[in-house]
Amino acid sequence: MVLPDFLAEDGKSVIIAIDHTLYSWPCPGLEDRGRIIDKVAAAGADGIIASYGTIRDFRGRFLHAAPILKLDITTLTMGTNYALTEYVMAYTIEDARRLDVRTVLTYIQLGAPFELEALRQAAMLAARCDKEGMSYLCEIMPVESKTYPDPAAPEAIIAACRTGAELGGHAIKTTMPVPSTAIAEAVKACGVPVILAGGAFAKDRQQLMKDVATAIGQGAAGVAFGRNAWGAPDPGAVVSGLREIIHPRAGKR
C-alpha cells in the first residue's frame, strides 16, 4: 500500500484545508490564497488540501507541505448555511499528476440521498490510485439524517472509518467524535491512518486543542483544520500549536 506523502516520519500529520472557497463564499481569512499557503507552509504544515486552481497557481509555494487535490465539486453556497448537496467527480488522476500531486481526496456524506454514488466513486478512485501508485485520502462523514441522528456519535464515526477503509482509502478524514476518546475504537476498526476534521470555528480554542491532544493520545494520526486555522488571527501560530501536540519531538520550524 502506498504511504500517504502527507504523513511525517512519525506517521502523524498536521493538515490545513483551504478548499472551502471552491464551494463557499465569503470565507474570511481565505481571501488571499498565496498568503495563507505561505503562512501555514512556513509554520510546518505536513499537507494542504486545496482545489485544482489553487494548486496549479501556487504549487511552488507549498514548500514541504504535500498538496492534496480535491477531485470533486459541488454547488456554491453564499455564507455558511451549507445545504446538503451532491459532490461529483470533476478532476482525474492525470490532472493530479500534471500538478505533481501524489494524494487525492473526495467527500462522502453518509446518510445523504446520494450516498451510494459517492461510495461508488470512492471505490473506483481507490482502485485507480493503487494502480497508479498514488494515495487516496477518503473524506467520509455522517450527516444528520434518519440513519445518523447524531453524526458525531462514536458508532457513527466508527462506521464511517471502517467503510472508508473497506472502500480502499489509504487514510481517512472524518468528524471528531463526541467524546474525543471514542476515536480509539474507530482507529482499531479502521487499520489505516485516521485524520480528524477541525469542524466549525471553535470559540473555546483551549478546549479544541485539548480534544486534539486526547484524540492523538487515543491513536488518531492527525488533524485537518480549515476555518480553525485560516479563520484564526495567526494561522501560522495554529499550525505551530498543532505541531507541538502532534509532533512533540520534532521541535519548532
C-alpha positions as CSV (number, residue, x, y, z in Angstrom):
1,M,0.0,0.0,0.0
2,V,1.2,3.5,-0.8
3,L,2.2,5.5,2.2
4,P,0.5,8.9,2.0
5,D,3.0,11.7,1.5
6,F,1.3,14.0,4.0
7,L,2.4,11.7,6.9
8,A,5.6,12.7,8.6
9,E,8.3,10.2,9.7
10,D,6.4,9.6,12.9
11,G,3.3,8.6,11.0
12,K,1.4,11.7,12.1
13,S,0.2,14.8,10.2
14,V,-0.9,18.4,10.5
15,I,-3.0,19.2,7.5
16,I,-4.6,22.5,6.6
17,A,-7.7,22.5,4.4
18,I,-8.1,25.6,2.2
19,D,-10.5,24.2,-0.4
20,H,-13.6,25.9,1.2
21,T,-13.8,28.7,-1.4
22,L,-14.4,26.0,-4.1
23,Y,-17.9,25.7,-2.7
24,S,-18.5,28.6,-0.2
25,W,-18.1,32.4,-0.2
26,P,-17.2,34.5,1.6
27,C,-14.6,32.8,3.8
28,P,-12.9,35.5,5.9
29,G,-9.2,34.6,6.2
30,L,-9.0,32.9,2.8
31,E,-9.2,36.0,0.6
32,D,-5.5,35.8,-0.3
33,R,-4.7,32.2,-1.3
34,G,-0.9,32.8,-1.6
35,R,-0.7,34.5,1.8
36,I,-2.4,31.6,3.7
37,I,-0.3,29.0,1.9
38,D,2.9,30.9,2.8
39,K,1.9,31.1,6.4
40,V,0.9,27.5,7.1
41,A,3.7,26.0,4.9
42,A,6.4,28.1,6.7
43,A,5.0,27.0,10.1
44,G,5.3,23.4,9.2
45,A,2.1,22.0,7.8
46,D,2.5,18.5,6.5
47,G,-0.2,18.7,4.0
48,I,-2.6,21.3,2.4
49,I,-6.0,20.3,0.9
50,A,-6.7,22.6,-2.0
51,S,-8.6,22.9,-5.3
52,Y,-7.1,22.3,-8.7
53,G,-6.8,26.0,-9.4
54,T,-5.1,26.8,-6.2
55,I,-2.5,24.1,-6.5
56,R,-1.9,25.0,-10.2
57,D,-1.4,28.7,-9.4
58,F,0.6,28.3,-6.2
59,R,2.3,24.9,-6.4
60,G,5.8,26.4,-5.8
61,R,4.8,28.0,-2.5
62,F,3.7,24.7,-0.7
63,L,7.4,24.2,0.4
64,H,7.5,20.8,2.3
65,A,3.7,20.6,2.6
66,A,2.2,17.8,0.5
67,P,-0.5,19.1,-1.8
68,I,-3.8,17.1,-1.5
69,L,-6.0,17.7,-4.6
70,K,-9.8,17.7,-4.1
71,L,-11.2,15.9,-7.1
72,D,-14.9,16.6,-6.6
73,I,-17.1,19.7,-6.7
74,T,-20.5,20.8,-5.5
75,T,-22.7,23.8,-5.9
76,L,-21.7,27.2,-4.5
77,T,-23.1,28.3,-1.1
78,M,-23.2,32.0,-0.2
79,G,-22.5,32.2,3.5
80,T,-22.0,29.3,5.9
81,N,-25.5,27.8,5.9
82,Y,-24.5,24.8,3.8
83,A,-27.2,22.9,2.0
84,L,-27.0,19.1,1.7
85,T,-25.7,18.9,-1.9
86,E,-24.2,16.3,-4.0
87,Y,-20.4,16.2,-4.8
88,V,-19.5,14.9,-8.2
89,M,-16.1,14.0,-9.6
90,A,-14.6,16.8,-11.8
91,Y,-10.8,16.1,-11.9
92,T,-8.7,13.0,-12.6
93,I,-5.6,11.2,-11.5
94,E,-4.0,12.5,-14.7
95,D,-4.8,16.1,-13.6
96,A,-3.2,15.4,-10.2
97,R,0.0,14.0,-11.8
98,R,0.3,17.0,-14.0
99,L,0.3,19.2,-10.9
100,D,2.9,16.9,-9.2
101,V,0.4,15.8,-6.7
102,R,0.6,12.3,-5.1
103,T,-2.6,12.4,-2.9
104,V,-6.2,13.0,-3.9
105,L,-9.4,13.4,-1.9
106,T,-13.1,13.1,-2.4
107,Y,-16.0,13.6,0.0
108,I,-18.6,11.0,1.1
109,Q,-21.7,12.1,3.1
110,L,-23.1,9.0,4.8
111,G,-26.9,9.2,5.2
112,A,-27.3,11.6,2.2
113,P,-29.7,10.7,-0.6
114,F,-26.7,10.4,-3.0
115,E,-24.5,8.3,-0.7
116,L,-24.4,5.3,-3.0
117,E,-22.9,7.2,-5.9
118,A,-20.3,8.8,-3.7
119,L,-19.3,5.4,-2.4
120,R,-19.0,4.0,-5.9
121,Q,-16.8,6.9,-7.0
122,A,-14.6,6.4,-3.9
123,A,-14.2,2.7,-4.6
124,M,-13.2,3.3,-8.2
125,L,-10.8,6.0,-7.2
126,A,-9.1,3.9,-4.5
127,A,-8.5,1.1,-7.0
128,R,-7.2,3.6,-9.6
129,C,-4.8,5.1,-7.0
130,D,-3.5,1.7,-6.2
131,K,-2.8,1.0,-9.9
132,E,-1.1,4.4,-10.4
133,G,0.9,4.4,-7.1
134,M,-0.9,7.3,-5.6
135,S,-2.7,7.7,-2.3
136,Y,-6.4,8.4,-1.6
137,L,-7.5,10.4,1.5
138,C,-11.1,9.3,1.8
139,E,-13.1,12.1,3.5
140,I,-16.2,10.3,4.8
141,M,-18.5,11.8,7.4
142,P,-22.0,11.0,8.6
143,V,-24.6,13.8,8.1
144,E,-27.6,14.4,10.3
145,S,-30.3,12.0,8.9
146,K,-32.6,9.2,9.9
147,T,-29.7,6.8,9.8
148,Y,-27.4,9.1,11.7
149,P,-29.5,11.3,14.1
150,D,-26.2,12.2,15.9
151,P,-23.5,12.4,13.2
152,A,-20.7,12.8,15.9
153,A,-21.8,9.7,17.9
154,P,-19.0,7.2,18.4
155,E,-20.8,4.4,16.5
156,A,-21.4,6.7,13.5
157,I,-17.7,7.7,13.3
158,I,-16.6,4.1,13.7
159,A,-18.9,3.1,10.8
160,A,-17.5,5.9,8.7
161,C,-13.9,5.0,9.3
162,R,-14.4,1.3,8.7
163,T,-16.4,1.9,5.5
164,G,-13.6,4.2,4.2
165,A,-11.0,1.6,4.8
166,E,-13.1,-1.1,3.2
167,L,-13.5,1.1,0.1
168,G,-9.7,1.2,-0.2
169,G,-8.8,4.6,1.3
170,H,-5.1,4.8,2.3
171,A,-6.2,7.2,5.1
172,I,-9.5,8.5,6.4
173,K,-10.6,12.1,7.2
174,T,-13.7,12.2,9.4
175,T,-15.5,14.1,12.1
176,M,-14.2,14.4,15.6
177,P,-16.4,12.0,17.7
178,V,-18.0,13.1,20.9
179,P,-16.4,12.3,23.2
180,S,-13.0,12.6,21.5
181,T,-11.7,9.5,23.4
182,A,-14.1,7.4,21.2
183,I,-11.7,7.7,18.3
184,A,-9.7,4.8,19.7
185,E,-12.4,2.3,18.6
186,A,-12.5,3.9,15.2
187,V,-8.8,3.6,14.7
188,K,-8.9,0.0,15.9
189,A,-11.7,-0.8,13.5
190,C,-10.1,1.0,10.6
191,G,-6.5,-0.1,10.3
192,V,-5.4,2.9,8.3
193,P,-4.4,6.4,9.5
194,V,-7.4,8.5,10.7
195,I,-7.3,12.3,10.3
196,L,-9.8,14.4,12.2
197,A,-11.5,17.4,10.8
198,G,-11.4,20.7,12.8
199,G,-15.1,21.3,12.3
200,A,-16.9,24.6,12.8
201,F,-14.9,27.6,14.2
202,A,-14.3,26.9,17.8
203,K,-14.9,29.8,20.3
204,D,-13.1,27.8,23.0
205,R,-9.7,27.3,21.5
206,Q,-8.2,25.7,24.6
207,Q,-10.9,23.0,24.6
208,L,-10.3,22.4,20.9
209,M,-6.6,21.8,21.4
210,K,-7.4,19.5,24.4
211,D,-9.7,17.5,22.2
212,V,-7.0,17.2,19.6
213,A,-4.4,16.1,22.2
214,T,-6.9,13.5,23.5
215,A,-7.6,12.1,20.1
216,I,-3.9,11.9,19.2
217,G,-3.3,10.1,22.5
218,Q,-6.1,7.6,21.5
219,G,-4.4,6.8,18.2
220,A,-5.6,9.4,15.7
221,A,-2.9,10.2,13.1
222,G,-3.5,13.9,12.9
223,V,-6.0,16.7,12.1
224,A,-7.1,18.6,9.1
225,F,-8.0,22.1,10.2
226,G,-9.9,24.5,8.0
227,R,-11.5,27.6,9.4
228,N,-10.0,26.9,12.8
229,A,-6.6,27.6,11.2
230,W,-7.2,30.2,8.4
231,G,-10.0,31.8,10.3
232,A,-7.7,32.5,13.3
233,P,-5.8,35.7,13.8
234,D,-2.5,33.9,13.2
235,P,-2.8,30.7,11.1
236,G,0.9,30.1,11.4
237,A,0.6,30.0,15.2
238,V,-2.2,27.5,15.0
239,V,0.0,25.2,12.9
240,S,2.8,25.6,15.4
241,G,0.5,24.7,18.2
242,L,-0.8,21.7,16.5
243,R,2.8,20.5,15.7
244,E,3.6,20.7,19.4
245,I,0.7,18.3,20.1
246,I,1.1,16.0,17.1
247,H,4.9,16.1,16.5
248,P,6.1,16.8,20.1
249,R,9.6,15.5,19.4
250,A,10.1,17.4,16.1
251,G,10.6,20.9,17.6
252,K,9.5,24.2,16.1
253,R,10.1,25.2,12.5
